[in-house]
């Protein structure tokens, strides 16, 4: 498993949203967005990626209906090494 600090456990979705990864927690994947003036953080959702990664595409699609599956696949390729999953 990749050992990194919380600040580097971020995967950008777009310019205002990102995913944080905390493999040691029950809900180990959270989606955050910068709200209001771009300084306040708001958690949009969280999930247990380690045991529910097969539902990741549906989870993201509910949050971002305009996202395509190519982008979702690219995000999973960045997330999987944190959990020692095959890329």
Backbone as CSV, one residue per row, in Angstrom:
resi,resn,N_x,N_y,N_z,CA_x,CA_y,CA_z,C_x,C_y,C_z
1,UNK,0.842,-1.170,0.000,0.000,0.000,0.000,0.895,1.245,0.000
2,UNK,0.494,2.251,-0.723,1.255,3.492,-0.797,1.090,4.258,0.504
3,UNK,2.185,4.606,1.142,2.138,5.415,2.357,2.377,6.869,1.970
4,UNK,1.354,7.684,2.130,1.456,9.090,1.781,0.705,9.910,2.817
5,UNK,0.994,11.188,2.848,0.278,12.062,3.763,-1.071,12.420,3.176
6,UNK,-1.958,12.920,4.012,-3.307,13.267,3.573,-3.289,14.284,2.429
7,UNK,-2.365,15.210,2.460,-2.319,16.232,1.426,-1.998,15.648,0.055
8,UNK,-1.261,14.558,0.005,-0.932,13.972,-1.293,-1.903,12.864,-1.679
9,UNK,-2.850,12.540,-0.820,-3.854,11.527,-1.134,-5.048,12.155,-1.823
10,UNK,-4.792,13.064,-2.721,-5.855,13.757,-3.449,-5.765,13.423,-4.923
11,UNK,-6.930,13.187,-5.507,-7.027,12.961,-6.937,-8.043,13.971,-7.466
12,UNK,-7.614,14.824,-8.374,-8.483,15.879,-8.897,-9.511,15.306,-9.865
13,UNK,-10.757,15.739,-9.707,-11.819,15.401,-10.658,-11.940,16.517,-11.685
14,UNK,-12.013,17.739,-11.191,-11.995,18.930,-12.042,-11.378,20.061,-11.220
15,UNK,-11.533,21.288,-11.665,-10.862,22.402,-10.991,-11.411,22.710,-9.604
16,UNK,-12.647,22.289,-9.316,-13.234,22.624,-8.018,-13.565,21.410,-7.151
17,UNK,-13.330,20.205,-7.640,-13.627,19.000,-6.857,-12.450,18.041,-6.882
18,UNK,-12.333,17.270,-5.817,-11.253,16.290,-5.730,-11.669,15.147,-4.817
19,UNK,-10.932,14.052,-4.912,-11.151,12.863,-4.097,-10.015,12.764,-3.098
20,UNK,-10.344,12.500,-1.835,-9.311,12.192,-0.843,-9.383,10.703,-0.525
21,UNK,-8.222,10.131,-0.267,-8.119,8.701,-0.019,-7.455,8.478,1.332
22,UNK,-8.110,7.712,2.188,-7.590,7.361,3.514,-7.783,5.855,3.709
23,UNK,-6.863,5.030,3.204,-7.048,3.581,3.231,-7.291,2.981,4.614
24,UNK,-6.876,3.649,5.674,-7.017,3.098,7.019,-8.396,3.336,7.630
25,UNK,-9.239,4.162,7.020,-10.567,4.463,7.555,-11.641,3.578,6.926
26,UNK,-12.797,3.468,7.600,-13.917,2.693,7.063,-14.420,3.305,5.761
27,UNK,-14.734,4.592,5.807,-15.085,5.309,4.579,-13.789,5.897,4.051
28,UNK,-13.133,5.167,3.158,-11.776,5.508,2.774,-11.671,6.349,1.508
29,UNK,-12.789,6.749,0.927,-12.780,7.621,-0.232,-13.857,8.682,-0.036
30,UNK,-13.476,9.940,-0.162,-14.414,11.050,-0.009,-14.277,11.995,-1.191
31,UNK,-15.400,12.542,-1.632,-15.414,13.531,-2.710,-15.694,14.890,-2.086
32,UNK,-14.805,15.836,-2.354,-14.903,17.189,-1.792,-15.002,18.203,-2.908
33,UNK,-15.658,19.328,-2.588,-15.712,20.447,-3.530,-15.451,21.744,-2.777
34,UNK,-14.875,22.696,-3.500,-14.724,24.039,-2.951,-16.044,24.761,-3.165
35,UNK,-16.672,25.178,-2.088,-17.980,25.844,-2.167,-17.819,27.357,-2.010
36,UNK,-18.881,28.063,-2.292,-18.980,29.524,-2.135,-17.875,30.237,-2.890
37,UNK,-16.973,30.864,-2.169,-15.938,31.690,-2.805,-14.668,30.904,-3.130
38,UNK,-14.704,29.599,-3.026,-13.541,28.790,-3.361,-12.616,28.510,-2.190
39,UNK,-12.987,28.950,-1.002,-12.139,28.715,0.165,-12.764,27.727,1.149
40,UNK,-14.054,27.538,1.081,-14.757,26.658,2.011,-14.945,25.279,1.376
41,UNK,-14.557,24.232,2.100,-14.704,22.871,1.592,-16.040,22.261,2.003
42,UNK,-16.612,21.491,1.098,-17.886,20.798,1.345,-17.726,19.346,0.880
43,UNK,-18.030,18.394,1.775,-17.956,16.986,1.384,-19.229,16.615,0.647
44,UNK,-19.079,16.122,-0.567,-20.223,15.753,-1.396,-20.664,14.312,-1.135
45,UNK,-19.728,13.446,-0.793,-20.058,12.052,-0.561,-18.843,11.272,-0.121
46,UNK,-19.106,10.073,0.409,-17.998,9.200,0.805,-18.433,7.756,0.631
47,UNK,-17.448,6.888,0.485,-17.749,5.477,0.289,-16.592,4.619,0.777
48,UNK,-16.860,3.338,0.924,-15.832,2.361,1.258,-15.341,1.772,-0.062
49,UNK,-14.286,2.352,-0.606,-13.781,1.945,-1.915,-13.148,0.562,-1.859
50,UNK,-12.536,0.231,-0.758,-11.806,-1.038,-0.665,-12.719,-2.232,-0.910
51,UNK,-13.931,-2.214,-0.353,-14.835,-3.340,-0.495,-15.998,-3.080,-1.441
52,UNK,-16.146,-1.847,-1.934,-17.263,-1.508,-2.818,-16.805,-0.832,-4.105
53,UNK,-15.577,-1.108,-4.543,-15.069,-0.400,-5.712,-15.851,-0.697,-6.983
54,UNK,-16.600,-1.800,-7.015,-17.409,-2.104,-8.185,-18.591,-1.144,-8.329
55,UNK,-18.927,-0.391,-7.286,-20.013,0.595,-7.363,-19.482,2.019,-7.542
56,UNK,-18.174,2.165,-7.734,-17.558,3.486,-7.843,-18.127,4.286,-9.018
57,UNK,-18.319,3.648,-10.160,-18.830,4.370,-11.335,-20.216,4.949,-11.061
58,UNK,-21.100,4.176,-10.457,-22.435,4.669,-10.127,-22.405,5.770,-9.086
59,UNK,-21.503,5.616,-8.110,-21.328,6.625,-7.066,-20.936,7.965,-7.684
60,UNK,-19.942,7.965,-8.557,-19.503,9.212,-9.187,-20.543,9.754,-10.162
61,UNK,-21.211,8.858,-10.874,-22.216,9.306,-11.837,-23.378,10.022,-11.149
62,UNK,-23.747,9.580,-9.943,-24.815,10.275,-9.205,-24.369,11.678,-8.790
63,UNK,-23.094,11.840,-8.485,-22.584,13.161,-8.087,-22.334,14.066,-9.295
64,UNK,-21.886,13.468,-10.396,-21.526,14.213,-11.607,-22.193,13.554,-12.822
65,UNK,-23.451,13.865,-13.108,-24.159,13.205,-14.216,-23.518,13.406,-15.588
66,UNK,-22.701,14.435,-15.752,-22.084,14.685,-17.049,-20.717,14.005,-17.214
67,UNK,-20.257,13.237,-16.218,-18.956,12.574,-16.301,-19.064,11.357,-17.224
68,UNK,-18.000,11.083,-17.966,-18.033,9.904,-18.835,-17.209,8.771,-18.225
69,UNK,-17.390,7.579,-18.774,-16.749,6.403,-18.194,-15.240,6.374,-18.442
70,UNK,-14.775,7.062,-19.441,-13.331,7.171,-19.669,-12.691,7.930,-18.508
71,UNK,-13.312,9.015,-18.073,-12.814,9.795,-16.938,-12.877,8.964,-15.651
72,UNK,-13.965,8.217,-15.457,-14.093,7.370,-14.269,-12.983,6.320,-14.251
73,UNK,-12.718,5.709,-15.390,-11.648,4.709,-15.474,-10.285,5.326,-15.168
74,UNK,-10.048,6.528,-15.675,-8.780,7.212,-15.402,-8.630,7.515,-13.908
75,UNK,-9.732,7.899,-13.256,-9.690,8.154,-11.815,-9.384,6.868,-11.051
76,UNK,-9.996,5.758,-11.455,-9.736,4.489,-10.772,-8.290,4.050,-10.938
77,UNK,-7.693,4.331,-12.078,-6.282,3.988,-12.278,-5.388,4.772,-11.329
78,UNK,-5.800,5.971,-10.932,-5.027,6.771,-9.980,-5.289,6.344,-8.545
79,UNK,-6.480,5.840,-8.256,-6.873,5.472,-6.894,-6.388,4.075,-6.505
80,UNK,-6.430,3.124,-7.422,-6.135,1.724,-7.103,-4.791,1.479,-6.422
81,UNK,-3.704,2.161,-6.777,-2.434,1.893,-6.088,-2.466,2.174,-4.586
82,UNK,-3.337,3.038,-4.123,-3.438,3.314,-2.686,-3.934,2.091,-1.921
83,UNK,-4.611,1.177,-2.603,-5.175,-0.008,-1.976,-4.498,-1.296,-2.444
84,UNK,-3.384,-1.165,-3.140,-2.664,-2.309,-3.712,-3.503,-3.096,-4.704
85,UNK,-4.416,-2.409,-5.391,-5.196,-3.057,-6.439,-4.439,-2.930,-7.740
86,UNK,-4.649,-3.879,-8.626,-3.989,-3.867,-9.918,-4.471,-2.677,-10.731
87,UNK,-3.529,-1.989,-11.368,-3.866,-0.833,-12.201,-4.127,-1.335,-13.556
